[in-house]
Amino acid sequence: MRKLNVLLFSAALMAGSLPMAFSVQAEDAPAAPAAAPAPASPASSYEIQEFHADYKPYKIGDIVPDLYRTKPYQIDAWKIRNLPAPEANSHWTYMGGNYVLISDAEGKVLRAMKGEIFYQH
């Protein structure tokens, strides 16, 4: 298409009549900016699948030690820490600098968030 435009321009120049307006061809036009991806929810950017506590790796589905299931480790003020509401029959606890959602019955890791979520604005 570009060669055709050059040929037409050359022909018009040689004929002595240069058109005053040029149309921009689709391939010559700058590309439209790509649509921005939908912003992720603030909590999802802090979500993690694995973490370490007490020199041991943990992942979703693992069972936490009984210590982290005790009342002193239970986080009741989850809103202040910018954490999502706990699911039914679960609660947030703090392990190795991270917030971990565990099931009440067996202490199974359901979800984990980086500790930095506390400072989210």
C-alpha positions as CSV (number, residue, x, y, z in Angstrom):
1,M,0.0,0.0,0.0
2,R,2.9,2.3,0.8
3,K,4.4,1.8,-2.7
4,L,1.1,2.7,-4.3
5,N,0.9,5.9,-2.3
6,V,4.5,6.8,-3.4
7,L,3.6,6.1,-7.0
8,L,0.5,8.2,-6.8
9,F,2.4,11.0,-5.1
10,S,5.1,10.9,-7.7
11,A,2.6,10.9,-10.5
12,A,0.8,13.9,-9.0
13,L,4.1,15.7,-8.6
14,M,5.1,15.1,-12.2
15,A,1.7,16.2,-13.4
16,G,2.2,19.5,-11.5
17,S,-0.8,19.1,-9.2
18,L,-0.2,18.1,-5.7
19,P,-3.3,17.3,-3.7
20,M,-3.7,19.5,-0.7
21,A,-5.0,16.8,1.6
22,F,-3.7,13.4,2.1
23,S,-5.6,10.5,3.7
24,V,-3.8,8.3,6.2
25,Q,-3.8,4.7,5.4
26,A,-4.6,2.2,8.2
27,E,-1.1,0.7,8.1
28,D,0.5,4.2,8.3
29,A,-1.5,5.3,11.3
30,P,0.0,4.8,14.7
31,A,-1.3,1.7,16.5
32,A,-4.0,2.3,19.0
33,P,-2.9,1.8,22.6
34,A,-3.7,-1.7,23.9
35,A,-6.6,-1.7,26.4
36,A,-5.3,-1.7,29.9
37,P,-6.0,-4.9,31.8
38,A,-8.7,-4.7,34.5
39,P,-7.1,-3.8,37.8
40,A,-6.8,-6.7,40.2
41,S,-8.4,-6.5,43.5
42,P,-6.0,-5.0,46.1
43,A,-6.1,-8.1,48.2
44,S,-5.2,-10.4,45.3
45,S,-1.9,-8.7,44.7
46,Y,-0.8,-9.7,48.2
47,E,-2.0,-13.3,48.0
48,I,0.6,-16.0,48.1
49,Q,0.6,-19.7,47.6
50,E,3.6,-20.7,49.7
51,F,5.3,-19.2,52.7
52,H,7.8,-20.1,55.5
53,A,7.2,-20.2,59.2
54,D,9.5,-21.6,61.9
55,Y,12.0,-22.7,59.2
56,K,9.4,-24.8,57.5
57,P,7.7,-24.3,54.1
58,Y,3.9,-24.3,54.0
59,K,1.5,-24.1,51.1
60,I,-2.3,-24.1,50.6
61,G,-3.8,-27.3,52.0
62,D,-1.1,-27.9,54.6
63,I,-1.9,-28.3,58.3
64,V,-0.4,-25.8,60.6
65,P,1.0,-26.6,64.1
66,D,-1.4,-26.4,67.0
67,L,0.4,-23.3,68.3
68,Y,-1.1,-21.2,65.5
69,R,-4.5,-22.5,66.2
70,T,-4.6,-21.0,69.7
71,K,-6.4,-17.9,70.8
72,P,-3.3,-15.6,71.1
73,Y,-2.6,-16.2,67.4
74,Q,-6.1,-15.7,66.2
75,I,-6.7,-12.4,64.4
76,D,-10.2,-11.1,65.1
77,A,-9.4,-7.5,63.8
78,W,-9.0,-8.6,60.2
79,K,-10.6,-5.5,58.8
80,I,-7.9,-3.3,60.4
81,R,-5.2,-5.4,58.7
82,N,-7.0,-5.1,55.3
83,L,-7.7,-8.8,55.1
84,P,-10.8,-10.2,53.5
85,A,-13.5,-11.6,55.7
86,P,-12.7,-15.1,56.9
87,E,-14.7,-17.9,55.4
88,A,-17.2,-19.8,57.5
89,N,-15.5,-22.0,60.2
90,S,-12.1,-20.4,59.6
91,H,-10.0,-17.6,61.1
92,W,-6.9,-15.6,60.3
93,T,-3.6,-16.3,62.1
94,Y,-0.1,-14.8,61.8
95,M,2.7,-17.1,60.7
96,G,6.2,-16.1,59.7
97,G,5.3,-12.5,58.8
98,N,2.3,-13.6,56.8
99,Y,-1.5,-13.7,57.4
100,V,-2.8,-17.2,57.0
101,L,-6.5,-18.2,56.8
102,I,-6.9,-21.6,58.5
103,S,-9.9,-23.9,59.1
104,D,-11.1,-24.0,62.7
105,A,-11.5,-27.8,62.7
106,E,-8.2,-29.0,61.5
107,G,-5.9,-26.0,61.0
108,K,-5.7,-26.5,57.2
109,V,-4.3,-23.6,55.3
110,L,-7.0,-22.1,53.1
111,R,-5.4,-18.9,52.0
112,A,-2.3,-16.8,52.7
113,M,-1.5,-13.1,52.3
114,K,1.8,-11.2,52.5
115,G,2.2,-9.3,55.8
116,E,2.6,-6.1,53.8
117,I,-1.2,-6.0,53.2
118,F,-1.4,-4.3,56.6
119,Y,0.1,-1.2,55.0
120,Q,-2.2,-1.1,52.0
121,H,-3.9,2.3,51.5
